[in-house]
Amino acid sequence: MAVMVVSLLIFLVGFCGQYYSAQGQVYHVVGGERGWHPASQIQSWSSGRVFRVGDHIWFLYSAAQENYVVELRSKEALESCDISNPIRMYTDGIDKVMLDGEGPHYFASSSVDGCKNGLKLHVDVLPQIPKPITAQSTADMVAAAPLPSASARAGVGATLLLWPCAVAMVGYLI
């Protein structure tokens, strides 16, 4: 099962580097095709990306290499690679982290050497984008709107009945 998930994620990353859920969340695979690896150039990968509340970031790495992921408390800890007091530690090799709050989040390798070699990530999480108007909310607005007068309704009805005839005539003439 894990192999299928990794394969699917790698396919999606190869296709576009991120993918979107039906709810509008973005799933970012850290490091792209190579995942959480020094050769991925994590800083370059993250530049220009937009992270929002509700998005997910995936860390893909070999758990056997022990370059686990730690979430750190501060920018200072990230920059100095001080991994001695992490908020969380991820060790599965396929770790999904939901970005559930606005503001900065800091991730680094659980290995000081790995961190110093570029395995660190600073993510600034922005607020969610307001949801678009849905069909249900549009239906509610229409239901709450006042009805047109009887003469206006008759005119609309006649227009709707005659429209297919007009289209058929134009098609016949062409």
Disulfide bonds with the S-S distance in Angstrom:
Cys81-Cys115 2.17
